[in-house]
Amino acid sequence: MRAVIQRVSRAHVSIEGKRVAAIGRGLLVLLGVDRDDTEQDAAYLAEKTAYLRVFPDENGRMNRSALEAGGALLVVSQFTLFGDCRKGHRPSYSQAADPDSAERLYRAFVVRCRAYGLPVDEGVFRAMMNVELVNDGPVTLLLDSRRGIEP
């Protein structure tokens, strides 16, 4: 499971010009699911996201998590995070999970983030969306459960 996490002052998702999800200060999480991912991957990334210290403390140092800073999450599914561009000019998405598995693990991630006490808004799974954000910092991080879970 992969996530591109951006600290934002605000972000929203629109479909055909209609706003369907929005947050103020918090984290925009673009989430991709690998075909080999499990609930353990969702749990790992949710914990990492909830406690990721990217918000400033009283000294301006990135020392506070979204939980501590009162931030929210906007989670948007993004299978293209598993696009393989090594051959040719058209990405291959063969490593991305099938839609049913991806949605199940996407939901598991969201449920776990909410269980930590984070307010979570969501894009619409499998929809064509427009995502608008104001990246605060800018702060953008990449998380990959395969690089963090002990074998």
Secondary structure, DSSP 8 states (H G I E B T S, - for coil): -EEEEEEEEEEEEEETTEEEEEESSEEEEEEE-BTT--HHHHHHHHHHHHH---EE-TTS-EEE-HHHHT-EEEEEE-GGGG-B-SSSSS-B-TTB--HHHHHHHHHHHHHHHHHTT--EEE--TT---EEEEEEEEEEEEEEEGGGTS--
